[in-house]
């Protein structure tokens, strides 16, 4: 269903450290894209992917800037352990806690964790059982 999505960040090096750290527990990788951006996904040319960069998108309206509209991205994790590893890696790479790993109230068969990336975007890892 999803082809790609993207977020604009203020510091590409800081963002790259953060997304490099959370990629491994989620079975993902980062790949260089064009100058000023990189991709997060299953592979360098695999869809869907998350575009992350400092470039101003052509579709932005006047007055937009990184962090003005918080983005939420939830990544599918392979296990509760992967969610825990994601959370730990995110905090070690400069992320901030926005919801410790665990079951979520009101959602059956769901285990997730929320962190804020260096620009305040809400990044989640989620594991769902049958």
Secondary structure as UniProt FT lines:
FT   STRAND          4..8
FT   HELIX           12..25
FT   TURN            26..27
FT   STRAND          29..32
FT   TURN            35..36
FT   STRAND          37..41
FT   TURN            44..45
FT   STRAND          49..53
FT   TURN            58..59
FT   TURN            62..63
FT   TURN            66..67
FT   STRAND          72..76
FT   HELIX           80..92
FT   TURN            93..94
FT   STRAND          96..103
FT   TURN            105..106
FT   TURN            108..109
FT   STRAND          110..116
FT   TURN            118..119
FT   STRAND          122..128
//
